[in-house]
Amino acid sequence: MITNHRSEGERPGSHGAKDEQQAIVLYSPDMDYCMSLRLLFQDRYNMITTTDVNMLVTIVNAFQPDLVIIDALPTERMRRRVELMKRANAAMRVMFFYTQRFADSDVHEFLRTSVDAVFSKPVDLAEITERIRELFEREVA
């Protein structure tokens, strides 16, 4: 399932201009989680949500969001997806939510080098809201 909340007059992938909302793509296999976060942020951001991991790269390439939030384990397949998305849009920021700790040094290296923010679940919504604001204020290298 894919849902998009966009203010009237906005175009897909519109972002960067001061009068336009920044775009966030949110992937989670949990539809309720997608809808909850979409409701939380839809008044501030152009929210595109999906529960279909196989569509994630296609959606990100089509909408060119400012931020992608991924609620998933950082598996090798997910790491490859993130690499594809970052290759297509180096300015895009990535945030991960995951539910377990990892001893694998490759996972830690991936999170350190390719992801802008990482949260263990359960997440603190106030902390996430603040971190998103900080990511959007930060200049992209």
Secondary structure as the mmCIF struct_conf table of DSSP 4:
data_model
#
loop_
_struct_conf.conf_type_id
_struct_conf.id
_struct_conf.beg_label_comp_id
_struct_conf.beg_label_asym_id
_struct_conf.beg_label_seq_id
_struct_conf.end_label_comp_id
_struct_conf.end_label_asym_id
_struct_conf.end_label_seq_id
STRN STRN1 ILE A 2 HIS A 5
TURN_TY1_P TURN_TY1_P1 GLU A 8 GLY A 9
TURN_TY1_P TURN_TY1_P2 PRO A 12 GLY A 13
BEND BEND1 GLY A 16 ALA A 17
TURN_TY1_P TURN_TY1_P3 LYS A 18 ASP A 19
BEND BEND2 GLU A 20 GLU A 20
HELX_LH_PP_P HELX_LH_PP_P1 GLN A 21 GLN A 21
STRN STRN2 GLN A 22 TYR A 27
BEND BEND3 PRO A 29 PRO A 29
HELX_RH_AL_P HELX_RH_AL_P1 MET A 31 PHE A 41
TURN_TY1_P TURN_TY1_P4 GLN A 42 ARG A 44
STRN STRN3 TYR A 45 THR A 50
BEND BEND4 THR A 51 THR A 51
HELX_RH_3T_P HELX_RH_3T_P1 VAL A 53 MET A 55
HELX_RH_AL_P HELX_RH_AL_P2 LEU A 56 PHE A 63
BEND BEND5 ASP A 66 ASP A 66
STRN STRN4 LEU A 67 ASP A 71
BEND BEND6 ALA A 72 ALA A 72
HELX_RH_AL_P HELX_RH_AL_P3 GLU A 76 ALA A 88
TURN_TY1_P TURN_TY1_P5 ALA A 90 ALA A 91
STRN STRN5 ARG A 93 TYR A 98
BEND BEND7 THR A 99 GLN A 100
HELX_RH_AL_P HELX_RH_AL_P4 SER A 105 SER A 114
BEND BEND8 ASP A 116 ASP A 116
STRN STRN6 ALA A 117 SER A 120
BEND BEND9 LYS A 121 PRO A 122
HELX_LH_PP_P HELX_LH_PP_P2 VAL A 123 VAL A 123
HELX_RH_AL_P HELX_RH_AL_P5 LEU A 125 GLU A 137
BEND BEND10 ARG A 138 ARG A 138
HELX_LH_PP_P HELX_LH_PP_P3 GLU A 139 VAL A 140
#
